[in-house]
Amino acid sequence: MAKLHTSEITLRVGLDENRVPETLSWSAEDGGVDNEEAKAMLLSVWDSKNRESLKIDLWTKDMPVDEMKIFFHQTLVSLSDTFMKATQDEKMTATMRDFCDYFAEKLELKK
């Protein structure tokens, strides 16, 4: 039997005395990423046994609100693209992309 390759992604969270994130960093050796700083992260995993998603949403104390709005918009756009790749559901993807445009317009993200 051939040996399987494994890949590891590491997240490091620095917490203050109240366990509020002060620093976030991540590494992914296969992707050439080593201890890169981040200000926010959203992680979702699918628990097929319980048929539910499990998630971790973290952001540092110094993550600016205006950047958080951009981060959310870009995440929603990315989720729309991923949904299309995963399902080939063009109609719902178009609806999701319309919402992303609406979201950006309401937050005045489009220049």
ROVOTI-491262 format. One record per residue: x, y, z of N, C-alpha, C in turn. Coordinates in pm, whole numbers, padded with zeros to 5 digits, always signed. Layout:
<atoms>
XYZXYZXYZ/...
</atoms>
This chain:
<atoms>
+00085-00118+00000+00000+00000+00000+00089+00124+00000/+00055+00219-00083+00133+00343-00093+00113+00429+00032/+00220+00496+00068+00213+00587+00183+00135+00712+00143/+00038+00748+00224-00041+00868+00199+00035+00992+00243/+00021+01096+00166+00079+01224+00204-00019+01295+00297/+00030+01359+00397-00055+01441+00483-00003+01584+00479/-00093+01675+00504-00059+01816+00505-00119+01877+00631/-00049+01970+00689-00095+02028+00814-00106+02179+00801/-00214+02232+00853-00233+02376+00864-00241+02406+01014/-00160+02500+01059-00152+02531+01200-00201+02673+01224/-00286+02688+01324-00337+02819+01366-00284+02845+01506/-00236+02966+01529-00186+03004+01661-00261+03130+01705/-00318+03123+01825-00396+03234+01879-00331+03281+02009/-00290+03408+02011-00237+03468+02133-00350+03538+02207/-00371+03501+02331-00483+03553+02410-00436+03647+02520/-00521+03744+02553-00490+03830+02667-00536+03762+02795/-00528+03832+02907-00563+03773+03036-00711+03734+03045/-00796+03792+02960-00938+03758+02956-00971+03657+02846/-00867+03601+02786-00879+03502+02680-00942+03559+02553/-00918+03687+02529-00961+03755+02407-00842+03755+02311/-00864+03718+02185-00751+03712+02091-00681+03847+02071/-00550+03844+02086-00466+03961+02059-00388+03943+01930/-00348+03818+01906-00272+03788+01784-00324+03659+01722/-00319+03654+01589-00352+03533+01514-00242+03513+01412/-00200+03389+01396-00105+03358+01289-00135+03217+01240/-00087+03189+01119-00111+03057+01061+00008+03014+00978/+00021+02883+00966+00128+02823+00887+00069+02708+00805/+00120+02693+00683+00083+02582+00596+00206+02550+00513/+00285+02455+00561+00413+02423+00499+00399+02393+00350/+00298+02314+00313+00279+02279+00171+00248+02401+00085/+00192+02503+00145+00159+02625+00071+00265+02733+00083/+00374+02703+00152+00481+02800+00167+00449+02912+00264/+00356+02887+00354+00316+02989+00452+00377+02953+00587/+00450+03047+00647+00514+03020+00775+00487+03134+00872/+00399+03108+00968+00370+03202+01076+00327+03339+01024/+00232+03339+00930+00180+03464+00875+00077+03524+00969/+00087+03654+00990-00007+03725+01076-00142+03737+01008/-00247+03731+01088-00383+03755+01042-00455+03836+01149/-00557+03907+01110-00636+03984+01206-00771+03918+01234/-00813+03828+01144-00942+03760+01161-00938+03627+01088/-01024+03534+01133-01036+03405+01066-01175+03348+01089/-01222+03277+00989-01348+03204+00997-01317+03062+00952/-01347+02965+01033-01319+02826+01000-01447+02745+01020/-01486+02672+00917-01603+02585+00926-01563+02444+00886/-01611+02346+00960-01591+02206+00925-01727+02136+00932/-01742+02034+00848-01869+01961+00842-01861+01835+00926/-01952+01821+01019-01967+01701+01100-02077+01618+01035/-02038+01520+00954-02138+01444+00878-02221+01353+00969/-02164+01308+01079-02239+01222+01170-02361+01297+01227/-02340+01421+01268-02449+01500+01326-02516+01592+01224/-02465+01590+01100-02518+01672+00992-02527+01820+01033/-02412+01872+01078-02408+02012+01117-02267+02067+01096/-02262+02198+01077-02131+02260+01064-02085+02307+01202/-01955+02296+01218-01891+02344+01340-01800+02458+01299/-01793+02562+01378-01717+02677+01332-01641+02745+01444/-01537+02813+01400-01458+02898+01488-01446+03032+01418/-01491+03137+01482-01479+03273+01431-01397+03353+01531/-01283+03402+01486-01196+03479+01574-01147+03605+01504/-01131+03710+01580-01066+03830+01530-00995+03896+01647/-00888+03966+01614-00808+04031+01718-00875+04160+01764/-00834+04204+01881-00889+04327+01939-00868+04447+01847/-00760+04444+01770-00728+04561+01687-00774+04546+01542/-00864+04450+01514-00919+04437+01379-01016+04553+01357/-00985+04643+01263-01074+04757+01239-01209+04713+01181/-01314+04780+01223-01449+04747+01177-01459+04760+01025/-01398+04863+00967-01407+04879+00821-01341+04762+00749/-01231+04710+00802-01167+04594+00743-01251+04468+00765/-01320+04459+00879-01407+04343+00905-01519+04338+00802/-01573+04453+00767-01679+04457+00665-01628+04409+00530/-01508+04449+00494-01447+04404+00368-01419+04254+00375/-01368+04208+00488-01339+04067+00509-01466+03983+00491/-01575+04027+00551-01701+03954+00537-01748+03954+00392/-01739+04068+00325-01782+04073+00186-01700+03977+00100/-01570+03980+00114-01484+03892+00035-01510+03745+00069/-01540+03716+00195-01572+03579+00234-01703+03534+00170/-01803+03621+00169-01930+03586+00105-01913+03562-00045/-01834+03645-00111-01806+03625-00254-01737+03491-00276/-01639+03462-00193-01566+03336-00203-01657+03217-00179/-01746+03227-00081-01841+03119-00054-01934+03096-00174/-01972+03204-00241-02055+03191-00361-01981+03112-00468/-01855+03145-00489-01773+03074-00587-01757+02927-00549/-01731+02902-00422-01714+02765-00375-01844+02687-00389/-01956+02751-00359-02086+02686-00372-02108+02642-00516/-02071+02728-00611-02086+02694-00752-01998+02574-00789/-01873+02576-00745-01783+02464-00775-01834+02333-00716/-01891+02341-00596-01933+02221-00526-02067+02166-00576/-02156+02255-00622-02292+02210-00653-02333+02227-00800/-02264+02313-00871-02303+02348-01009-02444+02406-01016/-02491+02464-00906-02625+02525-00899-02613+02671-00940/-02629+02697-01069-02610+02831-01123-02714+02931-01072/-02837+02886-01057-02944+02977-01013-02919+03028-00871/-02886+02936-00780-02862+02980-00642-02733+03059-00633/-02633+03023-00712-02508+03099-00712-02533+03242-00756/-02616+03261-00857-02649+03396-00903-02720+03474-00792/-02808+03406-00719-02878+03471-00607-02779+03511-00498/-02685+03423-00469-02583+03454-00368-02497+03572-00412/-02460+03574-00539-02378+03685-00589-02456+03817-00588/-02586+03810-00616-02670+03930-00605-02669+03982-00461/-02678+03891-00365-02673+03933-00226-02538+03997-00193/-02430+03940-00246-02297+03997-00221-02289+04141-00274/-02348+04164-00392-02352+04300-00447-02434+04392-00358/-02549+04344-00311-02635+04421-00221-02561+04453-00091/-02493+04354-00035-02416+04368+00088-02311+04478+00071/-02236+04472-00040-02131+04571-00067-02191+04710-00086/-02304+04715-00153-02368+04846-00177-02415+04908-00045/-02480+04829+00040-02532+04880+00168-02419+04924+00261/-02304+04857+00252-02191+04894+00337-02099+04995+00268/-02140+05037+00149-02064+05134+00071-01920+05088+00049/-01906+04961+00010-01774+04904-00015-01730+04924-00159/-01825+04941-00248-01794+04961-00390-01764+05107-00414/-01656+05132-00489-01617+05271-00514-01653+05309-00655/
</atoms>
